[in-house]
Amino acid sequence: MTRPLLIAALLLAAAAGASAQTPGTVTPRPLPPLANPNDPNLPAKELFGRATTGAPMEARSFGFYSRGCVAGAVALPVNGETWQVMRLSRNRMWGHPDMMAFLERFAGKVPQVSRWPGILVGDISQPRGGPMLTGHASHQIGLDADIWLTPMPRRRLTTEEREMTSAVNMVRADRRDIDPATWTADHLRVIKAAAQDPVVERVLVNAAIKKALCREAGADRSWLSRVRPVPGHNYHMHIRIRCPAGSPGCRPQDPPPTADGCGAELDWWFTDAVLNPRPNPNWRPPPPITMAGLPEACRQVLVAR
């Protein structure tokens, strides 16, 4: 992503707010049917946002992380020995089976490397992927997952707690570093464990969190190249895994740079132009994606029964 695009992303993130922490509801209601679901100008998010189950097809991811869909998605069980799923009302605990295997493996490793009993899992993907009605631009092909930077409690959360509880902000009010009142060495250990998994493509975090990781990583810095600074992400880390085998229609992301990312490129995130970007009166958010903007296979994924 070029720096102008990053500035645009910063402005969009500021306008959207901390959507990951928006409360859910304990009484979710189905969306009303669409008057004309075949309208070619209808945003694809209106269609994919109404899917409630995975497509009964061979598991495959189609397209790119921010423009695609997923067939054969499965749902992560809402409770595991070392994980609990949050915001159940969103029904975004679906993903490619490779993502589910990673999450179970990673969740099991967390208590081994830290004092956390387990992880709290935020949004993964919709049942058939695709653009979402609210929040994320990515998470469309079942290969992205948000992990809260708050340890799982040693008890099972209630439905109301899963919908209403907020994760903990890791970033100082001036956004130039982590908040020492909330950041711990266990956060580094958990993020490092995610970045070291062989299927992980990237771990996306706030630049202040990346700064803390660079400062505290110690001698083993091989994993830092996978941890990339992005706007927002001060409450959670966003884990992205590689395109699965058997998904030739999945478009991979370019590999991250091999350097640890702790030099001038990180300093840029703390310049005034980035921390306080000037609004551009001519900038407009991109138009919503329609079905024509997604891989052709997503039409079959959407209607499969």
Secondary structure as the mmCIF struct_conf table of DSSP 4:
data_model
#
loop_
_struct_conf.conf_type_id
_struct_conf.id
_struct_conf.beg_label_comp_id
_struct_conf.beg_label_asym_id
_struct_conf.beg_label_seq_id
_struct_conf.end_label_comp_id
_struct_conf.end_label_asym_id
_struct_conf.end_label_seq_id
HELX_RH_AL_P HELX_RH_AL_P1 ARG A 3 ALA A 16
HELX_RH_3T_P HELX_RH_3T_P1 SER A 19 GLN A 21
BEND BEND1 THR A 22 THR A 22
BEND BEND2 VAL A 26 THR A 27
HELX_LH_PP_P HELX_LH_PP_P1 PRO A 30 LEU A 34
BEND BEND3 ALA A 35 ALA A 35
TURN_TY1_P TURN_TY1_P1 PRO A 37 ASN A 38
TURN_TY1_P TURN_TY1_P2 PRO A 40 ASN A 41
BEND BEND4 LEU A 42 LEU A 42
STRN STRN1 PRO A 43 PRO A 43
HELX_RH_AL_P HELX_RH_AL_P2 ALA A 44 PHE A 48
TURN_TY1_P TURN_TY1_P3 GLY A 49 ARG A 50
BEND BEND5 THR A 53 THR A 53
BEND BEND6 PRO A 56 MET A 57
STRN STRN2 ARG A 60 PHE A 64
TURN_TY1_P TURN_TY1_P4 TYR A 65 SER A 66
STRN STRN3 ARG A 67 ALA A 71
BEND BEND7 GLY A 72 GLY A 72
STRN STRN4 VAL A 74 ALA A 75
HELX_LH_PP_P HELX_LH_PP_P2 LEU A 76 PRO A 77
BEND BEND8 VAL A 78 VAL A 78
STRN STRN5 ASN A 79 GLY A 80
TURN_TY1_P TURN_TY1_P5 GLU A 81 THR A 82
STRN STRN6 TRP A 83 VAL A 85
HELX_RH_3T_P HELX_RH_3T_P2 LEU A 88 ARG A 90
STRN STRN7 MET A 93 MET A 93
STRN STRN8 TRP A 94 GLY A 95
HELX_RH_AL_P HELX_RH_AL_P3 PRO A 97 VAL A 113
BEND BEND9 SER A 114 ARG A 115
BEND BEND10 PRO A 117 PRO A 117
STRN STRN9 ILE A 119 VAL A 121
STRN STRN10 SER A 125 SER A 125
TURN_TY1_P TURN_TY1_P6 PRO A 127 ARG A 128
BEND BEND11 GLY A 130 GLY A 130
BEND BEND12 LEU A 133 GLY A 135
BEND BEND13 ALA A 137 SER A 138
BEND BEND14 ILE A 141 GLY A 142
STRN STRN11 ASP A 144 TRP A 148
BEND BEND15 LEU A 149 THR A 150
HELX_LH_PP_P HELX_LH_PP_P3 PRO A 151 PRO A 153
BEND BEND16 ARG A 154 ARG A 155
HELX_LH_PP_P HELX_LH_PP_P4 ARG A 156 THR A 158
HELX_RH_AL_P HELX_RH_AL_P4 THR A 159 MET A 164
HELX_LH_PP_P HELX_LH_PP_P5 THR A 165 ASN A 169
STRN STRN12 VAL A 171 VAL A 171
TURN_TY1_P TURN_TY1_P7 ALA A 173 ASP A 174
BEND BEND17 ARG A 175 ASP A 177
STRN STRN13 ILE A 178 ILE A 178
TURN_TY1_P TURN_TY1_P8 PRO A 180 THR A 182
HELX_RH_AL_P HELX_RH_AL_P5 ALA A 185 GLN A 196
BEND BEND18 ASP A 197 ASP A 197
TURN_TY1_P TURN_TY1_P9 PRO A 198 VAL A 199
STRN STRN14 VAL A 200 VAL A 205
HELX_RH_AL_P HELX_RH_AL_P6 ALA A 207 GLU A 216
BEND BEND19 ALA A 219 ALA A 219
TURN_TY1_P TURN_TY1_P10 SER A 222 TRP A 223
HELX_RH_3T_P HELX_RH_3T_P3 LEU A 224 ARG A 226
STRN STRN15 VAL A 227 PRO A 229
BEND BEND20 PRO A 231 GLY A 232
BEND BEND21 ASN A 234 TYR A 235
STRN STRN16 HIS A 236 ILE A 241
HELX_LH_PP_P HELX_LH_PP_P6 ARG A 242 PRO A 244
TURN_TY1_P TURN_TY1_P11 ALA A 245 GLY A 246
TURN_TY1_P TURN_TY1_P12 PRO A 248 GLY A 249
STRN STRN17 CYS A 250 CYS A 250
HELX_LH_PP_P HELX_LH_PP_P7 PRO A 252 PRO A 257
BEND BEND22 THR A 258 ALA A 259
BEND BEND23 GLY A 261 GLY A 261
BEND BEND24 GLY A 263 GLY A 263
HELX_RH_AL_P HELX_RH_AL_P7 ALA A 264 ASP A 267
HELX_RH_3T_P HELX_RH_3T_P4 TRP A 268 PHE A 270
BEND BEND25 THR A 271 THR A 271
HELX_RH_AL_P HELX_RH_AL_P8 ASP A 272 LEU A 275
BEND BEND26 ASN A 276 ASN A 276
HELX_LH_PP_P HELX_LH_PP_P8 PRO A 277 PRO A 279
TURN_TY1_P TURN_TY1_P13 PRO A 281 ASN A 282
HELX_LH_PP_P HELX_LH_PP_P9 PRO A 285 ILE A 289
STRN STRN18 THR A 290 THR A 290
HELX_RH_3T_P HELX_RH_3T_P5 MET A 291 GLY A 293
BEND BEND27 LEU A 294 LEU A 294
TURN_TY1_P TURN_TY1_P14 GLU A 296 GLU A 296
HELX_RH_AL_P HELX_RH_AL_P9 ALA A 297 VAL A 303
#
